[in-house]
Amino acid sequence: MNQPWVTQDATLGELAKILDFGIAKLMQADSEQTSSFMGTLAYASPEQMEGKELDNRSDIYSLGILMYQMLTGQLPLRATSHTFGGWYKVHHTEPPTPMTQSAPEANIPNLLDNLVMSCLEKQVDKRPQNIVAVLKALEPLEQRYGSGFRMGQRIGATLSRVPIAPKPEREKSPGVPPDALSTTESDICRFTSWPPNKPIAEIVFPHILQSSKGSVSTLWVMMPPEEIVKRLQSTRYNTFICTMSPHPMALWLTVLYNPKHGPRWLPCFLDLKTHSGQEIAFHLGKNGEYKVLYFSTQEPQKCAHVVTCSIADPQQKMLQNWVMSARTHPSVGSANFSKKMLRDELNRNLKEKVLQHLESLYLDTD
């Protein structure tokens, strides 16, 4: 049985080690015992099932099965019966199922696919001959994925160091924001209409508006009218998190918080490999602010209210760095997978930290 052991690594965090591939032989003085089979049938190499003398290439075969299972969630070979004879047949005669068939949505790089399948060769001479050869084959993947992975690991640390945003002044009267826009920008924002290609529903999305003074970063939000009234009296905060792998993507989170009504979470994604995503992230980092445009579900024909949100200096710098990194960083996987990673981080960790921060601010002012 394969036995994983989870340890803490200073660079990687939790590190899973495989301590036993189930391929050990019983070593005793009796020579007849040394050739007896001991191991896990699903992970045993063909030569192991024949009772031959084994070397590290048998381990390579078992490693290939393990890597295949980790990448696809399935075994590469399936026996008709869980018996020695059933597994002996598939290990010797059946080709492994292609990973593209077992997990078509996984977008496994060809280099990794080829490596795993080479480890599963029936003939020992066709496999990588030692673990050094396996590691050598993985080097291009480390170069491709390494920076994105490390950035993902640093998300939690970044959130603990970077302030979410300076606390803005609260609205002195409902519906009349104290941070009024310039006339030109105000007119542009207030007289915009809800896009016909968007549903009349409680959604949020980013958009760039053009004014005489240049581009304006905006966040469009639709709510019921009574909810808009509540949220105009809320404190506004924002934060950003990003992953470069498998696809460069940023999560832009705006929070409207009121002690009486609680938080209203307004997350949206910026695809940093698209022109629009890079443009919005660039302007957010450069200008340090954006406009939130409130639209009522009952009257979507025009913008109901406009307020301004500021962005903390450290986050402005992060946004600019992300845009520069994304321009040269290759996409090696699904954009939806990157969104899922960031969404999971939001729900598991980020919301709790932001809410604690907001609650503490109100406690400080009591």
ROTORPA-546730 format. One line per field, with one value per residue (C-alpha): residue number from 1; x, y, z; residue in one letter. Coordinates in nm, 4 decimals. Layout:
N
n	(NUM:...)
xx	(X:...)
yy	(Y:...)
zz	(Z:...)
res	(a:...)
! end
This chain:
366
n	(1:2:3:4:5:6:7:8:9:10:11:12:13:14:15:16:17:18:19:20:21:22:23:24:25:26:27:28:29:30:31:32:33:34:35:36:37:38:39:40:41:42:43:44:45:46:47:48:49:50:51:52:53:54:55:56:57:58:59:60:61:62:63:64:65:66:67:68:69:70:71:72:73:74:75:76:77:78:79:80:81:82:83:84:85:86:87:88:89:90:91:92:93:94:95:96:97:98:99:100:101:102:103:104:105:106:107:108:109:110:111:112:113:114:115:116:117:118:119:120:121:122:123:124:125:126:127:128:129:130:131:132:133:134:135:136:137:138:139:140:141:142:143:144:145:146:147:148:149:150:151:152:153:154:155:156:157:158:159:160:161:162:163:164:165:166:167:168:169:170:171:172:173:174:175:176:177:178:179:180:181:182:183:184:185:186:187:188:189:190:191:192:193:194:195:196:197:198:199:200:201:202:203:204:205:206:207:208:209:210:211:212:213:214:215:216:217:218:219:220:221:222:223:224:225:226:227:228:229:230:231:232:233:234:235:236:237:238:239:240:241:242:243:244:245:246:247:248:249:250:251:252:253:254:255:256:257:258:259:260:261:262:263:264:265:266:267:268:269:270:271:272:273:274:275:276:277:278:279:280:281:282:283:284:285:286:287:288:289:290:291:292:293:294:295:296:297:298:299:300:301:302:303:304:305:306:307:308:309:310:311:312:313:314:315:316:317:318:319:320:321:322:323:324:325:326:327:328:329:330:331:332:333:334:335:336:337:338:339:340:341:342:343:344:345:346:347:348:349:350:351:352:353:354:355:356:357:358:359:360:361:362:363:364:365:366)
xx	(0.0000:0.1348:0.1827:0.1819:0.3478:0.2751:0.5517:0.6056:0.8491:0.9792:0.9332:0.6406:0.4311:0.2748:0.4841:0.3519:0.6123:0.5539:0.7314:0.6380:0.5426:0.4450:0.7259:0.9567:1.0738:1.1014:1.4748:1.5691:1.8565:1.6350:1.6887:1.3446:1.1885:1.3705:1.1835:0.8382:0.5947:0.5116:0.3523:0.0372:-0.1001:-0.2186:0.1260:0.3508:0.5805:0.5639:0.9043:0.8023:0.5012:0.7339:0.9430:1.2548:1.5378:1.4316:1.6144:1.5169:1.3423:1.0686:1.0265:1.0010:0.7093:0.5272:0.6042:0.4461:0.1254:0.1224:0.1805:-0.0914:-0.3352:-0.2485:-0.3006:-0.6210:-0.7743:-0.7769:-0.5467:-0.3885:-0.4732:-0.7836:-0.7985:-1.1160:-1.0692:-0.8606:-0.6492:-0.2859:-0.3787:-0.5975:-0.3304:-0.0547:-0.2399:-0.2967:0.0575:0.2007:-0.0392:-0.2766:-0.1637:-0.2386:-0.5399:-0.4286:-0.4487:-0.6380:-0.9116:-0.9086:-0.9071:-0.9804:-1.0412:-0.7080:-0.5005:-0.1938:0.1187:0.2471:0.5884:0.4385:0.2078:0.5019:0.7088:0.4355:0.3653:0.7368:0.7491:0.4696:0.6559:0.6339:1.0001:1.2460:1.4907:1.2272:1.1590:1.3672:1.6574:1.6755:1.5136:1.7745:1.6365:1.2837:1.3887:1.5760:1.2621:1.0640:1.2998:1.1172:0.7913:0.9543:1.0723:0.7262:0.5126:0.7481:0.6912:0.3140:0.3100:0.5267:0.3047:0.0030:0.1775:0.2474:-0.1166:-0.1851:0.1324:0.0574:-0.2886:-0.1475:0.1054:-0.0775:-0.3467:-0.6842:-0.7507:-0.7597:-1.0909:-1.2919:-1.5163:-1.8699:-2.1511:-2.2970:-2.6368:-2.7786:-2.7619:-2.5242:-2.1645:-1.9147:-1.6488:-1.8267:-1.6792:-1.5791:-1.8647:-1.7489:-1.6921:-2.0102:-2.2181:-2.0579:-2.1166:-2.4621:-2.6090:-2.4820:-2.7353:-2.7172:-2.5673:-2.8287:-2.6055:-2.6122:-2.9029:-3.1209:-2.9884:-2.7709:-2.4340:-2.1087:-1.8593:-1.5696:-1.5657:-1.3513:-1.5322:-1.3775:-1.3935:-1.2325:-0.9657:-0.8952:-0.9994:-1.2086:-1.2035:-1.5528:-1.7276:-2.0918:-2.3231:-2.6930:-2.9025:-3.2614:-3.3288:-3.3652:-3.0268:-2.8642:-2.9913:-2.8369:-2.5043:-2.4606:-2.4100:-2.1529:-1.7788:-1.6004:-1.2919:-1.1037:-0.8242:-0.6711:-0.5172:-0.3555:-0.2194:0.0020:-0.0444:-0.1995:-0.3440:-0.2668:-0.5777:-0.6558:-0.9480:-1.0679:-1.2736:-1.4793:-1.6611:-1.9458:-1.9721:-2.2258:-2.2410:-2.6186:-2.6454:-2.3139:-2.0853:-2.1821:-1.9140:-1.8530:-1.5877:-1.4930:-1.2099:-0.9528:-0.8072:-0.4512:-0.3911:-0.6646:-0.6377:-0.9379:-0.8115:-0.4659:-0.6120:-0.8330:-0.5590:-0.3127:-0.5448:-0.6329:-0.2643:-0.1811:-0.4754:-0.5328:-0.9092:-1.2223:-1.5918:-1.8680:-2.1807:-2.5034:-2.7909:-3.1380:-3.3041:-3.6248:-3.4756:-3.1702:-3.1991:-2.9632:-2.7098:-2.8689:-2.5567:-2.1804:-1.9196:-1.5402:-1.3143:-0.9452:-0.6727:-0.3853:-0.0378:0.1040:-0.1830:-0.1310:0.2268:0.1131:-0.1363:0.1302:0.3709:0.1041:0.0301:0.3979:0.4443:0.1321:0.2485:0.5428:0.4095:0.2618:-0.0824:-0.0318:-0.3834:-0.7457:-0.8529:-1.1495:-0.9138:-0.7303:-1.0668:-1.1551:-0.8237:-0.8838:-1.2507:-1.1513:-0.8937:-1.1609:-1.4089:-1.1597:-0.9406:-0.9882:-1.3469:-1.2761:-0.9683:-1.1443:-1.4483:-1.2297:-1.0506:-1.3751:-1.5298:-1.2203:-1.2410:-1.5907:-1.4904:-1.2066:-1.4513:-1.7069)
yy	(0.0000:0.3446:0.5483:0.9313:1.1333:1.5063:1.7282:2.1032:2.2540:2.6102:2.6814:2.4649:2.4554:2.1122:1.8532:1.5018:1.2267:0.8706:0.6390:0.2991:0.1981:-0.1488:-0.3107:-0.4306:-0.7896:-1.0120:-1.0437:-1.3526:-1.5983:-1.8532:-1.7866:-1.9170:-1.6366:-1.3592:-1.4326:-1.4426:-1.1624:-0.8958:-0.5713:-0.3902:-0.5459:-0.2231:-0.0602:-0.3593:-0.3633:-0.6489:-0.7817:-0.7693:-0.9905:-1.2381:-1.2617:-1.1289:-0.9398:-0.5760:-0.2474:0.1182:0.0862:-0.1119:0.1859:0.4108:0.2037:0.2334:0.6050:0.6384:0.4781:0.7089:1.0221:0.9129:0.8682:1.2049:1.3844:1.2118:1.0657:0.7223:0.4252:0.3807:0.0096:-0.1738:-0.5443:-0.7424:-0.9010:-0.8007:-1.1152:-1.1824:-1.3298:-1.0353:-0.7783:-0.9924:-0.9799:-0.6018:-0.5151:-0.7370:-0.6886:-0.3938:-0.0438:0.2325:0.4495:0.7840:1.0625:1.2806:1.0174:0.9715:1.3467:1.5488:1.8666:1.8528:2.0159:1.8130:1.9443:1.7147:1.6969:1.5626:1.3271:1.1832:1.1412:0.9542:0.7252:0.6506:0.5453:0.2976:0.1158:-0.2626:-0.3110:-0.1804:-0.0517:0.1864:0.3594:0.6399:0.4499:0.6349:0.9162:1.1620:1.1151:1.1781:1.4995:1.6134:1.5676:1.7758:2.0763:2.2598:2.2281:2.3721:2.6700:2.7147:2.6666:2.7564:3.1311:3.0999:2.8293:3.0339:3.3354:3.1277:3.0118:3.3760:3.4867:3.4252:3.5982:3.8988:3.9396:3.9517:4.2226:4.4536:4.6863:4.6312:5.0002:5.3229:5.3797:5.6338:5.8950:5.7800:5.9373:6.2384:6.1988:5.8958:5.9182:6.2167:6.0921:6.3410:6.2322:6.3844:6.3286:6.5966:6.7189:6.5295:6.1995:6.2421:6.2888:5.9911:5.7615:5.8815:5.8692:5.5268:5.2498:4.8880:4.6931:4.5027:4.1937:4.1718:4.0127:4.2216:4.0488:4.1075:4.0796:4.2747:4.3317:4.5689:4.8141:5.0973:5.4224:5.6972:6.0630:6.3855:6.3274:5.9690:5.6227:5.5666:5.2302:5.1358:4.8531:4.8055:4.6639:4.5835:4.5603:4.6054:4.9752:4.9177:4.7428:5.0383:5.2733:5.0475:5.0190:5.3897:5.4238:5.1436:5.1622:5.0584:4.8409:4.6565:4.4070:4.2029:3.8571:3.6952:3.3700:3.3382:2.9651:2.7871:3.1055:3.4648:3.5822:3.8397:3.8537:4.2082:4.2211:4.5191:4.4999:4.7218:4.6911:4.8186:4.6858:4.6671:4.4956:4.3113:4.2780:4.2820:4.0997:4.2234:3.9979:3.9996:3.8542:4.0205:3.7911:3.9221:3.7610:3.9679:4.3291:4.4389:4.2659:4.4180:4.7608:4.7659:4.6319:4.8850:5.1809:5.0609:5.0429:5.3744:5.5889:5.4305:5.4582:5.3414:5.4267:5.1968:5.2443:5.1330:5.0180:4.9351:4.6107:4.8110:5.0940:4.9681:5.2329:5.4664:5.4645:5.5293:5.6385:5.6684:5.6445:5.6384:5.3720:5.4321:5.1685:5.1441:5.2221:4.8697:4.7210:4.9704:4.8479:4.4850:4.5462:4.7045:4.4178:4.1608:4.3224:4.3264:3.9640:3.8453:3.9924:3.7543:3.4647:3.1861:3.0445:2.6727:2.5775:2.6729:3.0251:2.8702:2.6639:2.9807:3.1391:2.8385:2.8631:3.2301:3.1736:2.8986:3.1280:3.3971:3.1671:2.9783:3.2609:3.6055:3.6752:3.5920:3.8163:4.1086:4.0780:4.0714:4.3825:4.5691:4.4709:4.5868:4.9291:4.9829:4.8612:5.1168:5.4016:5.3060)
zz	(0.0000:-0.0908:0.2263:0.2023:0.4756:0.5022:0.6360:0.6556:0.4056:0.4418:0.0699:-0.0365:0.2794:0.3203:0.1374:0.0736:0.0600:-0.0561:0.1828:0.0437:-0.3100:-0.1925:-0.3906:-0.1144:-0.1228:0.1797:0.2367:0.4320:0.4309:0.2579:-0.1137:-0.1994:0.0029:-0.1856:-0.5071:-0.3490:-0.4404:-0.1881:-0.2902:-0.4011:-0.7193:-0.8831:-0.8487:-0.9173:-1.2202:-1.4727:-1.3663:-1.0019:-1.0721:-1.2416:-0.9242:-1.0958:-0.9304:-0.9086:-0.9416:-0.9389:-1.2747:-1.1039:-0.8715:-1.1786:-1.3068:-0.9724:-0.9651:-1.3092:-1.1840:-0.8839:-1.0950:-1.3367:-1.0486:-0.8950:-1.2270:-1.3372:-1.0227:-1.1869:-1.2311:-1.5758:-1.5774:-1.4603:-1.3943:-1.4537:-1.1109:-0.8126:-0.8253:-0.8971:-1.2342:-1.3281:-1.2482:-1.4013:-1.7337:-1.7447:-1.6319:-1.9059:-2.1974:-2.1537:-2.2614:-2.0084:-2.0799:-2.2300:-1.9730:-2.2200:-2.2062:-1.8278:-1.7528:-2.0692:-1.8668:-1.6823:-1.9613:-1.8686:-2.0484:-2.3225:-2.1593:-1.8370:-2.0266:-2.2181:-1.9019:-1.7151:-2.0090:-2.0490:-1.6832:-1.7605:-2.0353:-1.9986:-2.0900:-1.8338:-2.0973:-2.2378:-1.9062:-1.7520:-1.6042:-1.2738:-1.0767:-1.2025:-1.5540:-1.4235:-1.2479:-1.5562:-1.7644:-1.5134:-1.5234:-1.8067:-1.6110:-1.3004:-1.5041:-1.6542:-1.3420:-1.0587:-1.0374:-1.0525:-0.7884:-0.5531:-0.6075:-0.5159:-0.1989:-0.1060:-0.1315:0.2369:0.3457:0.1249:0.2704:0.6216:0.5322:0.2918:0.4291:0.2655:0.2060:0.4000:0.5713:0.3674:0.5199:0.5733:0.3725:0.5571:0.3898:0.2114:-0.1655:-0.1757:-0.1821:-0.0340:-0.2878:-0.5893:-0.9341:-1.1756:-1.3937:-1.7012:-1.5230:-1.3207:-1.6336:-1.8042:-1.5074:-1.4068:-1.7551:-1.8493:-1.9098:-1.8077:-2.1024:-2.3058:-2.3090:-1.9286:-1.7376:-1.5088:-1.1999:-0.8933:-1.0635:-1.0677:-1.3489:-1.4317:-1.7203:-1.8587:-1.9399:-2.1513:-2.0480:-2.1652:-1.9014:-2.0082:-1.8984:-1.5860:-1.4111:-1.2999:-1.1196:-1.2202:-0.9542:-0.9741:-0.6565:-0.5442:-0.4683:-0.0945:-0.0878:-0.2636:0.0088:0.2751:0.0969:0.0315:0.4063:0.4157:0.4554:0.1344:0.1178:-0.1513:-0.1963:-0.4783:-0.5058:-0.8074:-0.9465:-1.2537:-1.2948:-1.4672:-1.6231:-1.5125:-1.3273:-1.0584:-0.8188:-0.7486:-0.4298:-0.3173:0.0149:0.1342:0.5105:0.7584:1.1180:1.0983:0.7607:0.7501:0.4456:0.0814:-0.1207:-0.4754:-0.6338:-0.9997:-1.2055:-1.4294:-1.6948:-1.7169:-2.0571:-2.2225:-2.3338:-2.1254:-1.8115:-1.8459:-1.9207:-1.6111:-1.3830:-1.5257:-1.4648:-1.1162:-1.0320:-1.1930:-1.0756:-0.7363:-0.7486:-0.9260:-0.9395:-0.8221:-1.0339:-0.8631:-1.0824:-0.9548:-1.0602:-1.1029:-1.3111:-1.4990:-1.7699:-1.5863:-1.3067:-0.9650:-0.7730:-0.8130:-0.5370:-0.5408:-0.3892:-0.3279:-0.3519:-0.1046:-0.2396:-0.1839:-0.3809:-0.6633:-0.6961:-0.6890:-0.9701:-1.1880:-1.1210:-1.2031:-1.5377:-1.6308:-1.5230:-1.7058:-2.0364:-2.0499:-1.8430:-2.0578:-1.9974:-1.9362:-1.8324:-1.7980:-1.7037:-1.5230:-1.3078:-1.2009:-1.1181:-0.9059:-0.7182:-0.6384:-0.5524:-0.3107:-0.1508:-0.1178:0.0534:0.2718:0.3995:0.2528:0.3576:0.7195:0.7326:0.5667:0.7927:1.1051:0.9811:0.9140:1.2459:1.4328:1.2666:1.3990:1.7418:1.7434:1.6753:1.9394)
res	(m:n:q:p:w:v:t:q:d:a:t:l:g:e:l:a:k:i:l:d:f:g:i:a:k:l:m:q:a:d:s:e:q:t:s:s:f:m:g:t:l:a:y:a:s:p:e:q:m:e:g:k:e:l:d:n:r:s:d:i:y:s:l:g:i:l:m:y:q:m:l:t:g:q:l:p:l:r:a:t:s:h:t:f:g:g:w:y:k:v:h:h:t:e:p:p:t:p:m:t:q:s:a:p:e:a:n:i:p:n:l:l:d:n:l:v:m:s:c:l:e:k:q:v:d:k:r:p:q:n:i:v:a:v:l:k:a:l:e:p:l:e:q:r:y:g:s:g:f:r:m:g:q:r:i:g:a:t:l:s:r:v:p:i:a:p:k:p:e:r:e:k:s:p:g:v:p:p:d:a:l:s:t:t:e:s:d:i:c:r:f:t:s:w:p:p:n:k:p:i:a:e:i:v:f:p:h:i:l:q:s:s:k:g:s:v:s:t:l:w:v:m:m:p:p:e:e:i:v:k:r:l:q:s:t:r:y:n:t:f:i:c:t:m:s:p:h:p:m:a:l:w:l:t:v:l:y:n:p:k:h:g:p:r:w:l:p:c:f:l:d:l:k:t:h:s:g:q:e:i:a:f:h:l:g:k:n:g:e:y:k:v:l:y:f:s:t:q:e:p:q:k:c:a:h:v:v:t:c:s:i:a:d:p:q:q:k:m:l:q:n:w:v:m:s:a:r:t:h:p:s:v:g:s:a:n:f:s:k:k:m:l:r:d:e:l:n:r:n:l:k:e:k:v:l:q:h:l:e:s:l:y:l:d:t:d)
! end
